[in-house]
Amino acid sequence: MKLVRDKIPDIIREDGKECKYHVAKHNEYKTRLYEKMREELDEFINTPSYEEAADIYEVFSSICALHDMTMFQVEVAAVGKRNERGSFRDRIVLEEVIE
């Protein structure tokens, strides 16, 4: 069992096949979303592509919605954090803090 996109059962039926599924309750949905994020991250790591990035984005968007967060709010927070603390694009790896 795994979480799939909403139209997958219809796509399976259009292919002339049958499928069995259920609608997850809140706790199962949350668990399966996190599992799906791990799956999609692994797929992106193995084969980086726009399609895999889009899957990550869709799962992340759903996780945010589950926690009553909008993508706009996330983007505002990301920009604020980037302005205050920077991004990860300069590839800086902290080795040690010396006191």
MMTF fields as JSON, N, C-alpha, C and O atoms, coordinates in Angstrom:
{
  "mmtfVersion": "1.0.0",
  "mmtfProducer": "UNKNOWN",
  "numBonds": 395,
  "numAtoms": 396,
  "numGroups": 99,
  "numChains": 1,
  "numModels": 1,
  "chainsPerModel": [1],
  "groupsPerChain": [99],
  "chainIdList": ["A"],
  "bondAtomList": [4, 2, 8, 6, 12, 10, 16, 14, 20, 18, 24, 22, 28, 26, 32, 30, 36, 34, 40, 38, 44, 42, 48, 46, 52, 50, 56, 54, 60, 58, 64, 62, 68, 66, 72, 70, 76, 74, 80, 78, 84, 82, 88, 86, 92, 90, 96, 94, 100, 98, 104, 102, 108, 106, 112, 110, 116, 114, 120, 118, 124, 122, 128, 126, 132, 130, 136, 134, 140, 138, 144, 142, 148, 146, 152, 150, 156, 154, 160, 158, 164, 162, 168, 166, 172, 170, 176, 174, 180, 178, 184, 182, 188, 186, 192, 190, 196, 194, 200, 198, 204, 202, 208, 206, 212, 210, 216, 214, 220, 218, 224, 222, 228, 226, 232, 230, 236, 234, 240, 238, 244, 242, 248, 246, 252, 250, 256, 254, 260, 258, 264, 262, 268, 266, 272, 270, 276, 274, 280, 278, 284, 282, 288, 286, 292, 290, 296, 294, 300, 298, 304, 302, 308, 306, 312, 310, 316, 314, 320, 318, 324, 322, 328, 326, 332, 330, 336, 334, 340, 338, 344, 342, 348, 346, 352, 350, 356, 354, 360, 358, 364, 362, 368, 366, 372, 370, 376, 374, 380, 378, 384, 382, 388, 386, 392, 390],
  "bondOrderList": [1, 1, 1, 1, 1, 1, 1, 1, 1, 1, 1, 1, 1, 1, 1, 1, 1, 1, 1, 1, 1, 1, 1, 1, 1, 1, 1, 1, 1, 1, 1, 1, 1, 1, 1, 1, 1, 1, 1, 1, 1, 1, 1, 1, 1, 1, 1, 1, 1, 1, 1, 1, 1, 1, 1, 1, 1, 1, 1, 1, 1, 1, 1, 1, 1, 1, 1, 1, 1, 1, 1, 1, 1, 1, 1, 1, 1, 1, 1, 1, 1, 1, 1, 1, 1, 1, 1, 1, 1, 1, 1, 1, 1, 1, 1, 1, 1, 1],
  "groupList": [{"groupName": "MET", "atomNameList": ["N", "CA", "C", "O"], "elementList": ["N", "C", "C", "O"], "formalChargeList": [0, 0, 0, 0], "bondAtomList": [1, 0, 2, 1, 3, 2], "bondOrderList": [1, 1, 2], "singleLetterCode": "M", "chemCompType": "L-PEPTIDE LINKING"}, {"groupName": "LYS", "atomNameList": ["N", "CA", "C", "O"], "elementList": ["N", "C", "C", "O"], "formalChargeList": [0, 0, 0, 0], "bondAtomList": [1, 0, 2, 1, 3, 2], "bondOrderList": [1, 1, 2], "singleLetterCode": "K", "chemCompType": "L-PEPTIDE LINKING"}, {"groupName": "LEU", "atomNameList": ["N", "CA", "C", "O"], "elementList": ["N", "C", "C", "O"], "formalChargeList": [0, 0, 0, 0], "bondAtomList": [1, 0, 2, 1, 3, 2], "bondOrderList": [1, 1, 2], "singleLetterCode": "L", "chemCompType": "L-PEPTIDE LINKING"}, {"groupName": "VAL", "atomNameList": ["N", "CA", "C", "O"], "elementList": ["N", "C", "C", "O"], "formalChargeList": [0, 0, 0, 0], "bondAtomList": [1, 0, 2, 1, 3, 2], "bondOrderList": [1, 1, 2], "singleLetterCode": "V", "chemCompType": "L-PEPTIDE LINKING"}, {"groupName": "ARG", "atomNameList": ["N", "CA", "C", "O"], "elementList": ["N", "C", "C", "O"], "formalChargeList": [0, 0, 0, 0], "bondAtomList": [1, 0, 2, 1, 3, 2], "bondOrderList": [1, 1, 2], "singleLetterCode": "R", "chemCompType": "L-PEPTIDE LINKING"}, {"groupName": "ASP", "atomNameList": ["N", "CA", "C", "O"], "elementList": ["N", "C", "C", "O"], "formalChargeList": [0, 0, 0, 0], "bondAtomList": [1, 0, 2, 1, 3, 2], "bondOrderList": [1, 1, 2], "singleLetterCode": "D", "chemCompType": "L-PEPTIDE LINKING"}, {"groupName": "ILE", "atomNameList": ["N", "CA", "C", "O"], "elementList": ["N", "C", "C", "O"], "formalChargeList": [0, 0, 0, 0], "bondAtomList": [1, 0, 2, 1, 3, 2], "bondOrderList": [1, 1, 2], "singleLetterCode": "I", "chemCompType": "L-PEPTIDE LINKING"}, {"groupName": "PRO", "atomNameList": ["N", "CA", "C", "O"], "elementList": ["N", "C", "C", "O"], "formalChargeList": [0, 0, 0, 0], "bondAtomList": [1, 0, 2, 1, 3, 2], "bondOrderList": [1, 1, 2], "singleLetterCode": "P", "chemCompType": "L-PEPTIDE LINKING"}, {"groupName": "GLU", "atomNameList": ["N", "CA", "C", "O"], "elementList": ["N", "C", "C", "O"], "formalChargeList": [0, 0, 0, 0], "bondAtomList": [1, 0, 2, 1, 3, 2], "bondOrderList": [1, 1, 2], "singleLetterCode": "E", "chemCompType": "L-PEPTIDE LINKING"}, {"groupName": "GLY", "atomNameList": ["N", "CA", "C", "O"], "elementList": ["N", "C", "C", "O"], "formalChargeList": [0, 0, 0, 0], "bondAtomList": [1, 0, 2, 1, 3, 2], "bondOrderList": [1, 1, 2], "singleLetterCode": "G", "chemCompType": "PEPTIDE LINKING"}, {"groupName": "CYS", "atomNameList": ["N", "CA", "C", "O"], "elementList": ["N", "C", "C", "O"], "formalChargeList": [0, 0, 0, 0], "bondAtomList": [1, 0, 2, 1, 3, 2], "bondOrderList": [1, 1, 2], "singleLetterCode": "C", "chemCompType": "L-PEPTIDE LINKING"}, {"groupName": "TYR", "atomNameList": ["N", "CA", "C", "O"], "elementList": ["N", "C", "C", "O"], "formalChargeList": [0, 0, 0, 0], "bondAtomList": [1, 0, 2, 1, 3, 2], "bondOrderList": [1, 1, 2], "singleLetterCode": "Y", "chemCompType": "L-PEPTIDE LINKING"}, {"groupName": "HIS", "atomNameList": ["N", "CA", "C", "O"], "elementList": ["N", "C", "C", "O"], "formalChargeList": [0, 0, 0, 0], "bondAtomList": [1, 0, 2, 1, 3, 2], "bondOrderList": [1, 1, 2], "singleLetterCode": "H", "chemCompType": "L-PEPTIDE LINKING"}, {"groupName": "ALA", "atomNameList": ["N", "CA", "C", "O"], "elementList": ["N", "C", "C", "O"], "formalChargeList": [0, 0, 0, 0], "bondAtomList": [1, 0, 2, 1, 3, 2], "bondOrderList": [1, 1, 2], "singleLetterCode": "A", "chemCompType": "L-PEPTIDE LINKING"}, {"groupName": "ASN", "atomNameList": ["N", "CA", "C", "O"], "elementList": ["N", "C", "C", "O"], "formalChargeList": [0, 0, 0, 0], "bondAtomList": [1, 0, 2, 1, 3, 2], "bondOrderList": [1, 1, 2], "singleLetterCode": "N", "chemCompType": "L-PEPTIDE LINKING"}, {"groupName": "THR", "atomNameList": ["N", "CA", "C", "O"], "elementList": ["N", "C", "C", "O"], "formalChargeList": [0, 0, 0, 0], "bondAtomList": [1, 0, 2, 1, 3, 2], "bondOrderList": [1, 1, 2], "singleLetterCode": "T", "chemCompType": "L-PEPTIDE LINKING"}, {"groupName": "PHE", "atomNameList": ["N", "CA", "C", "O"], "elementList": ["N", "C", "C", "O"], "formalChargeList": [0, 0, 0, 0], "bondAtomList": [1, 0, 2, 1, 3, 2], "bondOrderList": [1, 1, 2], "singleLetterCode": "F", "chemCompType": "L-PEPTIDE LINKING"}, {"groupName": "SER", "atomNameList": ["N", "CA", "C", "O"], "elementList": ["N", "C", "C", "O"], "formalChargeList": [0, 0, 0, 0], "bondAtomList": [1, 0, 2, 1, 3, 2], "bondOrderList": [1, 1, 2], "singleLetterCode": "S", "chemCompType": "L-PEPTIDE LINKING"}, {"groupName": "GLN", "atomNameList": ["N", "CA", "C", "O"], "elementList": ["N", "C", "C", "O"], "formalChargeList": [0, 0, 0, 0], "bondAtomList": [1, 0, 2, 1, 3, 2], "bondOrderList": [1, 1, 2], "singleLetterCode": "Q", "chemCompType": "L-PEPTIDE LINKING"}],
  "groupTypeList": [0, 1, 2, 3, 4, 5, 1, 6, 7, 5, 6, 6, 4, 8, 5, 9, 1, 8, 10, 1, 11, 12, 3, 13, 1, 12, 14, 8, 11, 1, 15, 4, 2, 11, 8, 1, 0, 4, 8, 8, 2, 5, 8, 16, 6, 14, 15, 7, 17, 11, 8, 8, 13, 13, 5, 6, 11, 8, 3, 16, 17, 17, 6, 10, 13, 2, 12, 5, 0, 15, 0, 16, 18, 3, 8, 3, 13, 13, 3, 9, 1, 4, 14, 8, 4, 9, 17, 16, 4, 5, 4, 6, 3, 2, 8, 8, 3, 6, 8],
  "groupIdList": [1, 2, 3, 4, 5, 6, 7, 8, 9, 10, 11, 12, 13, 14, 15, 16, 17, 18, 19, 20, 21, 22, 23, 24, 25, 26, 27, 28, 29, 30, 31, 32, 33, 34, 35, 36, 37, 38, 39, 40, 41, 42, 43, 44, 45, 46, 47, 48, 49, 50, 51, 52, 53, 54, 55, 56, 57, 58, 59, 60, 61, 62, 63, 64, 65, 66, 67, 68, 69, 70, 71, 72, 73, 74, 75, 76, 77, 78, 79, 80, 81, 82, 83, 84, 85, 86, 87, 88, 89, 90, 91, 92, 93, 94, 95, 96, 97, 98, 99],
  "secStructList": [7, 7, 7, 7, 7, 6, 6, 2, 2, 2, 2, 2, 2, 2, 6, 6, 7, 7, 7, 7, 7, 7, 7, 7, 7, 2, 2, 2, 2, 2, 2, 2, 2, 2, 2, 2, 2, 2, 2, 2, 2, 2, 2, 2, 2, 2, 1, 7, 7, 2, 2, 2, 2, 2, 2, 2, 2, 2, 2, 2, 2, 2, 2, 2, 2, 2, 6, 6, 7, 7, 2, 2, 2, 2, 2, 2, 2, 2, 2, 2, 2, 2, 2, 2, 2, 7, 7, 1, 6, 6, 7, 7, 7, 7, 7, 7, 7, 7, 7],
  "xCoordList": [0.836, 0.0, 0.88, 1.905, 0.455, 1.158, 0.217, -0.766, 0.533, -0.235, 0.03, 1.178, -1.037, -0.905, -1.673, -2.513, -1.371, -2.084, -3.569, -3.95, -4.394, -5.848, -6.45, -7.453, -5.864, -6.452, -5.976, -6.419, -5.093, -4.53, -5.604, -5.548, -6.576, -7.605, -8.354, -8.659, -8.649, -9.321, -8.43, -8.907, -7.164, -6.213, -6.117, -6.058, -6.1, -6.049, -7.305, -7.216, -8.48, -9.732, -9.755, -10.235, -9.241, -9.189, -8.313, -8.518, -7.334, -6.473, -7.137, -6.518, -8.398, -9.123, -8.814, -9.099, -8.237, -7.89, -8.743, -9.382, -8.741, -9.435, -8.402, -7.258, -8.821, -7.934, -8.765, -9.949, -8.137, -8.769, -8.011, -6.781, -8.752, -8.108, -9.05, -10.232, -8.513, -9.331, -8.822, -7.705, -9.635, -9.25, -8.699, -9.379, -7.479, -6.795, -7.409, -7.793, -7.487, -7.867, -6.645, -5.545, -6.83, -5.789, -4.434, -3.426, -4.39, -3.095, -2.408, -1.197, -3.183, -2.594, -2.106, -1.023, -2.921, -2.54, -1.216, -0.336, -1.076, 0.162, 1.349, 2.385, 1.207, 2.288, 2.639, 3.815, 1.628, 1.872, 2.452, 3.221, 2.098, 2.716, 4.214, 5.014, 4.588, 6.018, 6.758, 7.892, 6.117, 6.715, 6.894, 7.925, 5.87, 5.914, 7.035, 7.711, 7.235, 8.307, 9.663, 10.507, 9.87, 11.13, 11.312, 12.401, 10.242, 10.282, 10.65, 11.519, 9.985, 10.238, 11.641, 12.288, 12.114, 13.489, 14.503, 15.463, 14.288, 15.182, 15.181, 16.236, 13.998, 13.913, 14.644, 15.321, 14.508, 15.194, 16.708, 17.457, 17.154, 18.588, 19.154, 20.241, 18.404, 18.866, 18.751, 19.592, 17.709, 17.475, 16.925, 15.716, 17.795, 17.304, 16.615, 17.173, 15.402, 14.655, 13.568, 13.234, 13.016, 11.899, 10.7, 9.993, 10.469, 9.334, 9.471, 8.504, 10.659, 10.872, 10.802, 10.28, 11.326, 11.229, 9.762, 9.361, 8.97, 7.541, 6.828, 5.936, 7.223, 6.629, 6.956, 6.086, 8.2, 8.593, 7.769, 7.259, 7.645, 6.881, 5.428, 4.876, 4.814, 3.42, 3.241, 2.294, 4.141, 4.05, 4.291, 3.571, 5.297, 5.588, 4.4, 4.051, 3.785, 2.606, 1.478, 0.786, 1.293, 0.262, 0.589, -0.303, 1.859, 2.277, 2.011, 1.498, 2.357, 2.106, 0.616, 0.218, -0.21, -1.656, -2.187, -3.083, -1.634, -2.021, -1.809, -2.564, -0.781, -0.45, -0.979, -0.504, -1.963, -2.595, -1.605, -1.737, -0.621, 0.345, 0.118, -0.183, 0.263, 0.164, 1.573, 2.536, 1.67, 2.969, 3.452, 4.657, 2.529, 2.911, 3.591, 4.622, 3.025, 3.623, 5.006, 5.934, 5.12, 6.413, 7.442, 8.581, 7.04, 7.956, 8.377, 9.548, 7.45, 7.777, 8.79, 9.766, 8.563, 9.493, 10.856, 11.888, 10.865, 12.124, 12.919, 14.135, 12.238, 12.92, 13.48, 14.612, 12.698, 13.176, 14.397, 15.363, 14.359, 15.491, 16.706, 17.833, 16.475, 17.568, 18.221, 19.446, 17.407, 17.948, 18.73, 19.736, 18.276, 18.925, 20.131, 21.156, 20.021, 21.05, 21.717, 22.669, 21.223, 21.788, 21.071, 20.072, 21.615, 21.05, 22.081, 22.994, 21.933, 22.898, 23.684, 24.405, 23.555, 24.124, 25.62, 26.26, 26.196, 27.645, 28.413, 29.643, 27.697, 28.278, 29.152, 30.088, 28.873, 29.684, 29.399, 28.247, 30.469, 30.371, 31.117, 32.336, 30.379, 30.976, 31.675, 31.056, 32.946, 33.727, 33.804, 33.794, 33.882, 34.079, 33.851, 34.11, 33.369, 33.286, 34.319, 34.285, 35.232, 36.332, 36.01, 35.73, 36.052, 35.736, 37.016, 36.966],
  "yCoordList": [-1.184, 0.0, 1.247, 1.311, 2.224, 3.494, 4.603, 4.366, 5.803, 6.969, 7.27, 7.273, 7.521, 7.847, 9.133, 9.573, 9.711, 10.913, 10.602, 9.467, 11.631, 11.49, 10.827, 10.122, 11.041, 10.53, 9.128, 8.577, 8.554, 7.239, 6.152, 5.372, 6.054, 5.019, 5.167, 4.17, 6.403, 6.622, 6.209, 5.608, 6.522, 6.156, 4.638, 4.1, 3.955, 2.49, 1.929, 1.014, 2.475, 2.014, 2.291, 1.463, 3.449, 3.782, 2.8, 2.577, 2.213, 1.199, -0.176, -1.16, -0.249, -1.512, -2.416, -3.612, -1.875, -2.665, -2.214, -1.163, -3.013, -2.684, -2.418, -2.863, -1.692, -1.474, -1.369, -1.035, -1.653, -1.533, -0.443, -0.435, 0.477, 1.557, 2.04, 1.697, 2.835, 3.483, 4.907, 5.237, 5.729, 7.102, 7.106, 6.698, 7.565, 7.54, 8.543, 9.65, 8.128, 9.053, 9.889, 9.613, 10.899, 11.902, 11.294, 11.619, 10.43, 9.895, 9.046, 9.146, 8.207, 7.396, 8.289, 8.078, 9.295, 10.222, 10.902, 10.986, 11.381, 12.048, 11.094, 11.462, 9.895, 8.898, 8.586, 8.536, 8.38, 8.025, 9.187, 8.965, 10.421, 11.575, 11.618, 11.853, 11.39, 11.404, 10.254, 10.42, 9.094, 7.971, 8.338, 8.042, 8.989, 9.381, 10.384, 10.323, 11.312, 12.296, 11.594, 11.925, 10.64, 9.881, 9.155, 9.162, 8.533, 7.818, 8.772, 8.471, 9.911, 10.869, 11.464, 11.68, 11.727, 12.229, 11.203, 11.554, 9.943, 8.884, 8.821, 8.682, 8.924, 8.885, 10.075, 9.929, 11.247, 12.43, 12.292, 12.666, 11.763, 11.563, 10.626, 10.858, 9.56, 8.582, 9.09, 8.773, 9.879, 10.369, 11.789, 11.985, 12.783, 14.166, 14.568, 14.412, 15.084, 15.543, 16.499, 16.554, 17.254, 18.141, 17.342, 17.785, 16.176, 15.355, 14.905, 14.954, 14.47, 14.055, 15.25, 15.137, 16.395, 17.614, 18.01, 18.453, 17.852, 18.175, 17.263, 17.702, 15.994, 15.066, 15.501, 15.487, 15.882, 16.368, 17.597, 17.705, 18.519, 19.746, 19.423, 20.007, 18.505, 18.143, 17.524, 17.858, 16.626, 16.007, 17.059, 17.098, 17.909, 18.968, 19.907, 20.287, 20.281, 21.138, 20.486, 21.161, 19.192, 18.468, 18.394, 18.514, 18.197, 18.181, 19.548, 19.63, 20.598, 21.948, 22.173, 22.701, 21.777, 21.935, 21.156, 21.626, 19.967, 19.16, 19.927, 19.766, 20.756, 21.553, 22.991, 23.89, 23.186, 24.498, 25.592, 26.737, 25.238, 26.205, 26.351, 25.374, 27.567, 27.775, 27.834, 28.155, 27.525, 27.613, 29.055, 29.304, 30.008, 31.421, 31.737, 32.408, 31.262, 31.487, 30.834, 31.396, 29.656, 28.958, 29.766, 29.925, 30.267, 31.059, 32.345, 32.721, 33.013, 34.219, 33.882, 34.608, 32.786, 32.368, 32.023, 32.358, 31.352, 30.97, 32.195, 32.245, 33.176, 34.401, 35.132, 35.613, 35.218, 35.873, 35.177, 35.834, 33.876, 33.104, 33.243, 33.367, 33.222, 33.387, 34.754, 34.867, 35.791, 37.133, 37.263, 37.97, 36.588, 36.678, 35.762, 36.161, 34.536, 33.526, 32.982, 32.205, 33.386, 32.91, 31.678, 31.229, 31.138, 29.925, 28.806, 28.891, 27.789, 26.679, 26.635, 25.67, 27.647, 27.63, 27.877, 27.561, 28.436, 28.653, 27.415, 27.432, 26.34, 25.03, 25.023, 24.228, 25.87, 25.97, 24.781, 24.5, 24.085, 22.969, 23.385, 23.556, 23.542, 23.935, 22.739, 21.696, 22.88, 21.784, 21.851, 20.825, 23.072, 23.197, 24.651, 25.568, 24.847, 26.185, 26.236, 25.429, 27.18, 27.281, 28.408, 29.533, 28.105, 29.088, 29.725, 30.578],
  "zCoordList": [0.0, 0.0, 0.0, 0.68, -0.773, -0.773, -1.211, -1.912, -0.791, -1.179, -2.65, -3.097, -3.393, -4.817, -5.118, -4.333, -6.249, -6.684, -6.871, -7.156, -6.705, -6.683, -7.926, -7.819, -9.08, -10.323, -10.698, -11.706, -9.911, -10.246, -10.359, -11.31, -9.445, -9.638, -10.969, -11.622, -11.369, -12.652, -13.821, -14.784, -13.74, -14.799, -14.921, -16.026, -13.783, -13.79, -14.456, -15.275, -14.11, -14.72, -16.219, -16.994, -16.636, -18.068, -18.832, -20.025, -18.143, -18.757, -18.771, -19.178, -18.327, -18.347, -17.176, -17.23, -16.121, -14.942, -13.764, -13.805, -12.739, -11.5, -10.412, -10.501, -9.393, -8.254, -6.988, -7.026, -5.895, -4.595, -3.851, -3.834, -3.236, -2.483, -1.39, -1.372, -0.488, 0.536, 0.726, 0.326, 1.326, 1.638, 3.061, 4.003, 3.202, 4.497, 5.467, 5.09, 6.702, 7.76, 8.112, 7.634, 8.935, 9.209, 9.584, 8.957, 10.579, 11.047, 9.987, 9.795, 9.297, 8.234, 7.099, 6.553, 6.749, 5.681, 5.997, 5.14, 7.208, 7.636, 7.512, 6.958, 8.015, 7.938, 6.489, 6.127, 5.666, 4.266, 3.468, 2.533, 3.816, 3.156, 3.437, 2.532, 4.691, 5.026, 4.347, 3.899, 4.271, 3.536, 2.065, 1.46, 1.498, 0.088, -0.157, -1.184, 0.79, 0.64, 0.598, -0.234, 1.478, 1.465, 0.131, -0.444, -0.351, -1.635, -2.772, -3.59, -2.812, -3.893, -3.795, -4.819, -2.598, -2.436, -2.932, -3.618, -2.586, -3.07, -4.594, -5.211, -5.201, -6.661, -7.28, -8.297, -6.669, -7.185, -7.037, -7.94, -5.916, -5.699, -6.76, -7.289, -7.068, -8.056, -9.488, -10.33, -9.769, -11.127, -11.066, -11.188, -10.88, -10.821, -12.13, -13.216, -12.0, -13.173, -12.71, -11.527, -13.661, -13.329, -12.83, -11.925, -13.409, -13.007, -11.556, -10.795, -11.173, -9.79, -8.846, -7.737, -9.282, -8.471, -8.297, -7.221, -9.346, -9.269, -8.281, -7.556, -8.253, -7.286, -5.857, -4.986, -5.62, -4.291, -3.924, -2.808, -4.871, -4.642, -4.283, -3.351, -5.012, -4.762, -3.382, -2.669, -3.001, -1.681, -0.598, 0.399, -0.789, 0.185, 0.338, 1.455, -0.761, -0.74, 0.059, 0.821, -0.11, 0.627, 2.115, 2.954, 2.443, 3.851, 4.486, 5.602, 3.783, 4.303, 4.527, 5.565, 3.563, 3.692, 4.891, 5.592, 5.128, 6.278, 7.58, 8.539, 7.6, 8.787, 8.683, 9.376, 7.812, 7.615, 7.232, 7.665, 6.426, 5.909, 4.411, 3.726, 3.907, 2.465, 1.882, 2.578, 0.619, -0.044, -0.064, -0.02, -0.13, -0.079, 1.254, 1.277, 2.358, 3.674, 3.768, 4.35, 3.192, 3.198, 2.408, 2.845, 1.259, 0.427, 1.147, 1.095, 1.809, 2.575, 3.665, 3.852, 4.383, 5.431, 4.838, 5.419, 3.681, 3.036, 2.605, 2.787, 2.037, 1.606, 2.816, 2.784, 3.879, 5.092, 5.664, 6.051, 5.719, 6.241, 5.329, 5.806, 4.02, 3.058, 3.218, 3.179, 3.398, 3.574, 4.878, 4.931, 5.922, 7.231, 7.363, 7.916, 6.861, 7.116, 5.853, 5.939, 4.683, 3.425, 2.911, 3.474, 1.812, 1.214, 1.353, 2.175, 0.568, 0.567, -0.738, -0.994, -1.548, -2.897, -2.944, -3.947, -1.883, -1.869, -1.423, -1.374, -1.097, -0.794, 0.459, 0.546, 1.405, 2.619, 3.53, 3.862, 3.933, 4.862, 6.135, 6.121, 7.221, 8.492, 9.103, 9.317, 9.383, 9.938, 11.45, 12.129, 11.975, 13.409, 13.81, 13.031, 15.019, 15.604, 16.715, 17.644, 16.618, 17.593, 18.559, 18.145, 19.829, 20.878, 21.398, 22.284]
}
